[in-house]
Amino acid sequence: MAAGPITQVADIVVPAIFTAATQQLTEEKARIIQSGALVRDPLLDEKLAGGGLTFNIPSMRDLDSSDVERITTDTAHSEFGGAAEPNPFKIGSATEIGVRLSRNASWSSADLAEALAGLDPINNITNRVGYYWSRRLQAAAIAAVTGVFADNAAAPSGTEHVQNDMTVDISGAAFVDGTTNFSAEAFIDAVTTMGDSADQLGLMIVHSVVYSRMQKNNLIDFIPDARSEVLIPTFLGRQVIVDDSVPRTGSVYDSWIFGAGALRLGMSSPKVPTEIERKPGAGNGGGQEVLYNRVEWCIHPAGYRYAGTAPNGGPSNLNTTNNLANLNSWVRVLPERKQIKIARLISREA
């Protein structure tokens, strides 16, 4: 009996529908997006839809808190020989700079492999692409925050920031139980780097080893979600997200604390978001199909400017020159520590 027809990529992928579904999955499944630390920003969407590797994000500063001038005389205006006019105050501005991240991925399936296995690899690939991009989006966000903390740990250029004003480090040179590991006291010190704006930090992301310490110390409370279907772990009123992709060096772990909108997300559609290529000569003529999927992102730490020289396609996640995790890629442009809704606790665990 002759073999039946083989399902091809073009039979199961309608590019426009596939692309929309992929973007929707990405937003629903990325933990940082879901938490509220990374929020969609229509302005960044608009910037991405235009040209350029980087783009300016202007903002006006608040009015300065300088003291008011007193009214000390009722004499005539200075042009009539009276008192001089008061010196008016001014309002400042700041310019953040976002950077375009043009990312792509592709997956292939040989016709022979599909025929021999009796399975449809491409169907499985299409079902998982959204989850793939959610993980890559989170990895890029973590890289950007890593770069921001690296910048903050370095000596500032001028009055850019106070060195390490976003970090409390209790890790020490060696593990000392009750001193170097995670504690409520150290956490409070970390959020207090925000002063009287500490209540704006409502989310924390910790490594599973740190979370285990928190559980052993009975520090975790669980509250039901709106439908009472899921118990959400919290600590001192902050939602706790456990993710082993948060940075660590040996037994030294970062714990990150965010406020809503600490990271801004822009998304746009490339010229051809989804594309299918047929390679009839591949596999010695057996045939192969390749699925291409492309995204345009901007992941922007609020209050910062990208200070690198963006390569074509935008920076990678690496800690190298011009890339997201590098300390020289980010410069704080907002003047107040309290305007940067990010804090970090570094602990050493057993």
C-alpha positions as CSV (number, residue, x, y, z in Angstrom):
1,M,0.0,0.0,0.0
2,A,1.4,3.4,-0.9
3,A,2.2,5.7,2.0
4,G,-0.2,8.5,2.8
5,P,0.6,12.1,2.3
6,I,3.0,13.8,4.7
7,T,1.7,16.8,6.6
8,Q,3.9,19.8,5.8
9,V,4.6,23.0,7.6
10,A,2.5,25.0,5.1
11,D,-0.5,22.7,6.0
12,I,-0.5,23.6,9.7
13,V,1.0,27.1,9.8
14,V,-0.9,30.1,8.6
15,P,1.8,32.8,9.1
16,A,-0.4,35.7,10.2
17,I,-2.4,33.6,12.6
18,F,0.7,31.8,13.9
19,T,2.5,35.1,14.6
20,A,-0.4,36.6,16.5
21,A,-0.8,33.4,18.6
22,T,2.9,33.3,19.3
23,Q,3.0,36.9,20.6
24,Q,0.0,36.3,22.7
25,L,1.6,33.2,24.3
26,T,4.7,35.2,25.0
27,E,2.9,37.8,26.9
28,E,0.8,35.3,28.9
29,K,3.6,33.0,29.9
30,A,6.6,35.2,30.7
31,R,6.8,35.4,34.4
32,I,8.2,38.9,34.6
33,I,5.5,40.2,32.3
34,Q,2.8,38.4,34.2
35,S,4.1,39.8,37.5
36,G,3.8,43.4,36.5
37,A,7.5,44.2,36.7
38,L,7.7,44.3,32.9
39,V,4.8,46.2,31.4
40,R,3.8,46.8,27.8
41,D,4.5,50.4,26.7
42,P,2.6,51.8,23.7
43,L,5.3,54.5,23.2
44,L,8.0,51.8,22.8
45,D,5.7,49.9,20.4
46,E,5.5,53.1,18.3
47,K,9.3,53.7,18.5
48,L,10.0,50.1,17.3
49,A,7.6,50.5,14.4
50,G,9.9,53.3,13.1
51,G,13.5,53.1,12.1
52,G,16.8,53.1,14.1
53,L,18.7,50.8,16.4
54,T,18.2,53.2,19.3
55,F,15.5,55.9,20.1
56,N,15.0,58.7,22.6
57,I,12.4,58.5,25.3
58,P,12.1,62.1,26.6
59,S,10.5,63.0,29.9
60,M,10.0,66.1,32.0
61,R,11.4,66.2,35.5
62,D,9.2,67.2,38.4
63,L,9.3,70.7,39.7
64,D,12.3,71.3,41.9
65,S,11.7,71.5,45.7
66,S,13.5,74.8,46.0
67,D,12.1,77.2,48.6
68,V,9.6,79.8,47.4
69,E,10.6,83.4,47.3
70,R,9.0,85.7,49.9
71,I,7.1,88.8,49.0
72,T,9.0,91.5,50.8
73,T,7.9,94.7,49.4
74,D,5.0,96.5,47.8
75,T,7.1,99.0,45.9
76,A,6.8,99.7,42.2
77,H,8.2,97.5,39.4
78,S,12.0,97.8,38.8
79,E,11.5,99.7,35.5
80,F,9.8,102.5,37.6
81,G,12.7,102.5,40.1
82,G,11.2,99.9,42.5
83,A,12.2,96.4,43.5
84,A,13.7,93.9,41.1
85,E,11.6,91.0,39.7
86,P,12.0,87.6,41.4
87,N,14.1,85.0,39.7
88,P,11.7,82.4,38.2
89,F,12.4,78.7,38.6
90,K,12.8,76.3,35.7
91,I,11.8,72.8,34.9
92,G,14.3,70.2,33.7
93,S,14.1,67.3,31.4
94,A,15.6,63.9,30.9
95,T,16.2,61.6,27.9
96,E,16.2,57.9,28.3
97,I,17.4,55.8,25.4
98,G,15.9,52.5,24.4
99,V,17.5,49.9,22.2
100,R,16.0,47.6,19.6
101,L,16.3,43.9,20.0
102,S,15.8,42.1,16.6
103,R,15.7,38.4,17.3
104,N,15.0,35.4,15.2
105,A,14.9,31.6,15.5
106,S,14.3,28.8,13.1
107,W,13.5,25.1,13.3
108,S,13.7,22.4,10.6
109,S,12.3,19.0,10.0
110,A,13.5,16.4,7.5
111,D,10.7,14.6,5.6
112,L,12.5,11.3,6.1
113,A,12.7,11.7,9.9
114,E,9.0,12.4,10.0
115,A,8.2,9.4,7.9
116,L,10.3,7.0,9.9
117,A,9.2,8.3,13.3
118,G,5.5,8.4,12.4
119,L,5.3,11.7,14.2
120,D,5.1,15.3,13.1
121,P,8.0,17.2,14.6
122,I,6.9,20.5,13.0
123,N,3.6,20.3,14.7
124,N,5.3,20.0,18.1
125,I,7.6,22.9,17.2
126,T,4.7,25.2,16.3
127,N,3.0,24.3,19.6
128,R,6.1,25.3,21.6
129,V,7.3,28.4,19.8
130,G,5.4,30.8,22.1
131,Y,6.9,29.2,25.2
132,Y,10.3,29.4,23.6
133,W,10.0,33.2,23.1
134,S,8.7,33.7,26.6
135,R,11.9,32.2,28.0
136,R,14.0,34.2,25.6
137,L,12.1,37.4,26.6
138,Q,12.8,36.7,30.2
139,A,16.5,36.0,29.6
140,A,16.8,39.3,27.8
141,A,15.1,41.1,30.7
142,I,17.4,39.4,33.2
143,A,20.4,40.4,31.2
144,A,19.3,44.1,31.1
145,V,18.7,44.2,34.9
146,T,22.1,42.5,35.4
147,G,23.7,45.3,33.4
148,V,21.8,47.9,35.4
149,F,23.1,46.4,38.7
150,A,26.6,46.2,37.3
151,D,26.5,49.9,36.4
152,N,25.2,50.7,39.9
153,A,28.1,48.7,41.5
154,A,30.7,50.7,39.6
155,A,32.0,54.1,40.5
156,P,29.6,56.7,39.0
157,S,30.5,59.1,36.2
158,G,29.8,62.4,37.8
159,T,26.6,62.4,39.8
160,E,24.9,59.7,37.8
161,H,24.3,57.6,40.9
162,V,25.6,56.8,44.4
163,Q,27.6,53.6,44.1
164,N,25.6,50.5,45.2
165,D,22.7,52.6,46.3
166,M,20.3,49.9,45.0
167,T,22.1,46.9,46.7
168,V,22.5,45.4,50.1
169,D,25.2,42.8,50.2
170,I,25.4,40.4,53.2
171,S,27.3,37.6,51.5
172,G,30.6,38.2,53.2
173,A,33.7,36.2,52.5
174,A,32.4,32.9,53.7
175,F,29.1,31.3,54.8
176,V,28.0,32.1,58.3
177,D,24.6,30.8,59.2
178,G,22.2,33.5,60.4
179,T,24.6,36.2,59.0
180,T,25.2,35.7,55.3
181,N,22.0,33.9,54.3
182,F,18.7,35.5,53.5
183,S,16.9,37.1,56.4
184,A,13.9,39.4,56.9
185,E,16.3,42.0,58.4
186,A,18.5,42.1,55.3
187,F,15.5,42.2,53.0
188,I,14.1,45.2,54.8
189,D,17.5,46.9,54.5
190,A,17.3,46.2,50.7
191,V,13.8,47.7,50.2
192,T,14.7,50.6,52.4
193,T,17.2,51.8,49.8
194,M,14.0,53.2,48.4
195,G,13.4,55.2,51.5
196,D,9.8,56.2,52.0
197,S,9.0,54.7,48.6
198,A,9.8,51.2,49.7
199,D,6.1,50.2,49.5
200,Q,6.3,50.6,45.7
201,L,8.5,47.4,45.6
202,G,5.8,44.7,45.4
203,L,7.6,41.8,43.7
204,M,10.7,39.7,44.4
205,I,12.4,37.1,42.3
206,V,14.6,34.6,44.1
207,H,16.6,31.5,43.3
208,S,15.1,28.2,44.5
209,V,18.0,27.8,47.0
210,V,17.1,31.2,48.6
211,Y,13.4,30.3,48.5
212,S,14.2,27.1,50.3
213,R,15.9,29.1,53.1
214,M,12.9,31.4,53.3
215,Q,10.7,28.3,53.7
216,K,12.9,26.8,56.4
217,N,12.8,30.1,58.3
218,N,9.0,30.1,58.0
219,L,9.1,33.4,56.1
220,I,6.6,32.6,53.4
221,D,2.9,33.3,53.5
222,F,0.4,32.0,50.9
223,I,-2.6,34.0,49.7
224,P,-5.2,32.7,47.2
225,D,-5.6,34.3,43.8
226,A,-8.8,36.1,42.8
227,R,-10.5,32.8,42.0
228,S,-9.1,31.0,45.0
229,E,-7.6,28.4,42.7
230,V,-3.9,29.1,43.2
231,L,-1.9,30.0,46.4
232,I,0.6,32.8,45.7
233,P,3.7,32.8,47.8
234,T,4.4,36.2,49.5
235,F,6.9,37.6,51.8
236,L,6.2,40.8,53.9
237,G,3.4,41.5,51.4
238,R,5.5,41.1,48.3
239,Q,4.8,38.4,45.7
240,V,7.6,35.8,45.5
241,I,8.6,34.4,42.1
242,V,11.1,31.5,42.1
243,D,13.3,31.3,39.1
244,D,16.8,29.7,38.9
245,S,17.8,32.1,36.1
246,V,18.3,34.9,38.6
247,P,22.1,35.4,38.8
248,R,24.3,33.5,41.2
249,T,28.1,33.0,41.6
250,G,28.8,29.8,43.4
251,S,26.9,29.9,46.7
252,V,26.3,33.7,46.4
253,Y,22.8,34.5,45.1
254,D,21.0,37.6,43.9
255,S,17.5,38.3,45.1
256,W,15.8,41.0,43.0
257,I,12.9,43.3,44.2
258,F,10.8,45.2,41.7
259,G,8.1,47.8,41.5
260,A,5.4,47.8,38.9
261,G,6.7,49.1,35.6
262,A,10.3,48.9,36.6
263,L,10.9,47.4,33.1
264,R,9.1,48.7,30.0
265,L,8.4,46.4,27.1
266,G,7.9,47.4,23.5
267,M,6.9,44.9,20.8
268,S,6.6,45.3,17.1
269,S,6.2,43.1,14.0
270,P,9.1,42.6,11.7
271,K,8.5,42.9,7.9
272,V,8.0,39.1,7.7
273,P,7.4,37.7,11.2
274,T,6.9,34.1,10.2
275,E,8.2,32.4,7.1
276,I,8.3,28.9,5.7
277,E,11.1,27.6,3.5
278,R,11.0,24.3,1.5
279,K,14.4,22.7,0.7
280,P,13.7,19.9,-1.7
281,G,17.3,19.0,-2.2
282,A,18.1,18.6,1.5
283,G,18.7,15.1,2.9
284,N,20.0,13.8,-0.4
285,G,16.7,14.8,-2.0
286,G,14.5,13.6,0.8
287,G,13.3,17.2,1.5
288,Q,13.3,19.5,4.5
289,E,11.2,22.3,5.8
290,V,12.3,25.2,7.9
291,L,10.1,27.4,10.0
292,Y,11.5,30.9,10.7
293,N,10.0,33.2,13.4
294,R,11.2,36.8,14.1
295,V,10.4,39.3,16.8
296,E,11.2,43.0,17.5
297,W,11.5,43.9,21.2
298,C,12.6,46.7,23.4
299,I,13.2,45.9,27.1
300,H,13.9,49.1,28.8
301,P,14.8,49.6,32.5
302,A,12.8,52.7,33.5
303,G,15.1,55.7,34.3
304,Y,18.0,54.6,32.2
305,R,19.6,55.1,28.8
306,Y,21.3,52.5,26.7
307,A,24.8,53.9,26.5
308,G,26.4,51.3,24.2
309,T,26.9,51.3,20.4
310,A,24.2,48.9,19.3
311,P,25.3,46.4,16.7
312,N,23.1,45.4,13.8
313,G,20.2,43.5,15.2
314,G,20.7,45.1,18.6
315,P,22.7,43.9,21.6
316,S,22.9,40.3,22.8
317,N,22.3,39.1,26.4
318,L,26.0,38.8,27.0
319,N,28.2,40.7,29.6
320,T,30.5,42.0,26.8
321,T,30.9,45.5,25.3
322,N,27.7,47.0,24.0
323,N,25.6,44.0,25.2
324,L,22.7,44.0,27.7
325,A,24.5,42.6,30.8
326,N,27.5,44.8,30.5
327,L,28.0,47.6,33.0
328,N,28.9,50.2,30.4
329,S,25.6,49.6,28.5
330,W,23.4,51.5,30.9
331,V,23.5,55.0,32.5
332,R,21.0,56.3,35.0
333,V,19.3,59.5,33.8
334,L,16.7,60.0,36.5
335,P,18.3,61.8,39.5
336,E,16.5,60.2,42.4
337,R,17.2,56.7,43.8
338,K,13.4,56.5,44.5
339,Q,12.6,56.8,40.8
340,I,14.3,53.5,40.0
341,K,12.0,50.8,41.2
342,I,14.6,48.1,41.5
343,A,16.5,46.8,44.5
344,R,18.8,43.8,45.2
345,L,19.9,41.7,48.1
346,I,23.0,39.5,47.8
347,S,23.2,36.6,50.2
348,R,25.5,33.6,50.6
349,E,23.6,30.3,51.2
350,A,25.0,27.0,52.5
